[in-house]
Amino acid sequence: MSESVYILGVSAFYHDSAAALVKDGEIIGAVHEERFTRIKGDSSFPINAIKYLLKEADIDPSLLTAAIFYESPQQKLDRLLSTQLTGRFNTIKIFNRSMRAYLPEKLWVANQFKKHLKRKIQILFSDHHLSHAASAYYPSPFESAAILTVDGVGEWSTTTIGKGVGSNIELIKHIEFPDSLGLLYSAFTHYTGFKINSGEYKLMGLAPYGEAKYVDLIKKNLITLHPDGSFSLNPKYFSYLHSENTYNRGFEGLFSHPTRNKGDKLSKFHADIAASIQEVTNEAMLNLAKTAKELTGEKNLVLAGGVALNVVAIGMIEKSKLFDQIWVQPAAGDAGGSLGAALLATYQEFGSSRKISKPDSMKGSLLGPTPDFEESAEDALLEYGLIFEYLDDELLAEKVANLLSEGKIVALARGRMEFGPRALGARSILAPATDPLMQERLNVATKHRENFRPFAPIVTEEMADKYFELDGHTSPYMLKTYQVRNELRFLVNSDNEDIFAKRLEIRSQIPAVTHVDYSARVQTVSHQTHPFMHRVLSNYLALTNMGVLVNTSFNLRGEPIVNNVKEAIECFLFADIDALVINNFLIVKSLQNKKISPKRPPALKED
């Protein structure tokens, strides 16, 4: 019998570092480095993630067949040299700073592997967008598919269209830097006062509060959408080629408003800007999807890259019915590049035969550590002096459903953690969707974040079409938006001048997950992938005749999703959460015989 092929994939040194381990094509695990270091979006070499994966697989680094980095440092350096040394005197300081950051570790990535693994193993390098393409295609349930990757920038490419057949991937069309849909969306993220690489979700959530008044202005001045699906940005308004800023004063002058500073009040103008760039993004993504269909002739589409996390645009593509099925990599950003690179090496370099699984090969994206991977859950609960009970899965699901039926908020830290930005039931906070005040309570008292941000519904696959216009589709990774069904909606006639007061208007029978445009970022749950969560939802339905709950990530503002037992306990004690589930332990706050305070204050940083 031949030896197994173990491939370690790594993404690092930009944002959201991660590692993934693949054995003969099977995904053993994948995890973000931030979950260990507690630095949101941590970009450092993911040594903690690697250590966890080797422990999970119970192997020594010497058993690794190869390690692969998700992009080419040399090609990225080529872009930096080409774009920053353009003859402008004011780029010299920026170039010096870039090189001081880039040369010591980002260029000599192989040294990082040797330093941390303490073994001499084969080191491979991929291409950034090829890693994205591999992360989207190989775990998908399709024998063949069109592939679309869209982000800020890799080495040179910002967008690619490709095709996957069997174990092979071919990239057919590239759009290169500085023309970038991801950088355009990030420019508007910064312009409206949010943080680039994390605030894009906020911009997307802000859009339904506004009107798309500036679409023509944006298309006339900032981006040209071409008939072949490509696009180009107008360099007159952007400064990232010769400055640390994304755009210049001319950009601000187009809209007659300065950049919003952090802490400044959001206005109708900002909501209108968000709505406008969202509509432009929808159109650009739909054009790319049409071109992908024309170039490949495929009936299915897979996507990755940061812009693939724009759930509104993905929902628009699915609604267009260009493709029979659409599958998005749940870790579509740079973290997912680690997995894509590992799979690419497995199939292209070492000739493993591709295994196709239904519904996909991601195992529900539950690919990280269990909460007790470092220490006993029971020992930690005793250390904090908490009163708890241990229940089997069936009784625990019943008790959780009962608490939710009473209007309680329940946090879960159960089983292996999610890979990707979305909490999918393993590190989740659940709440009733029928409570009209729940969105405000969760945003302000539980999550400690902006009160306009929407929450996602979680529902079983069997019941999803009863509440949302899924048209038979599934959404297991919360990566598409759908409309709440007409029969559940309430007509709202509001002349309130405060647009954000709209969030308090009751728009449907499930107001906590109904955005102001009646959209919802739906997660559907199958019994096969999430048996416990499916059981909770089924019990809740039996108790309340309602099959929908709120599902949001188990964390506070500016902090990564909780990873281990103590992080779960600390978040539970600090936040407005009524009950905590850690694996099969249930802790109810009202049943504690004394007030127990967290041992360390939360960061509550900007996210």
Protein Blocks (a to p, Z undefined) as FASTA:
>chain_A
ZZddddddddehkaopaddddeehiafbdcdfklmnopghiabdcfklmmmmmmmnopaf
klpmbdcdfbdfklmmmmmmmmmmnopaklmmmmmmmmmmmmmmmmmmmlmmmmmnopac
ddddddfklmmmmmmmmmpcbfbdcdddddfbdflmmbdcdddehjbccdfbdcddfbdf
klmmmmmmmmnopaehklmmmmmmmmmmpccfklmmmmmmmpccdfkopacddfklpckl
mpcbfbdfklmmmnopacddehiacdfklmmmmmmmmmmmmmmmmmmmmmmmmmnopabd
cdedjklmmmklmmmmmmnomafbdcddfblblmlmmmmmmmmmmmmmnopacddddfbf
nnnopabccfklmbcfklmmmmnopacddddfklmmmmmmmmmmnopacdddehjddedj
bdehjaccdddfklmklmmmmmmmmnopafkbccdddddfklmmmmpcnkopacfkopac
cdddfklpccdddfbfblklmmmpcfbfblmlccfkopacdddddfklmmmlmmmmmmmm
mmnopabdcddddddehiacdfblmlmmmmmmmmccfbdcehjaccdfklpcbdcddfbd
cfkiaZZ
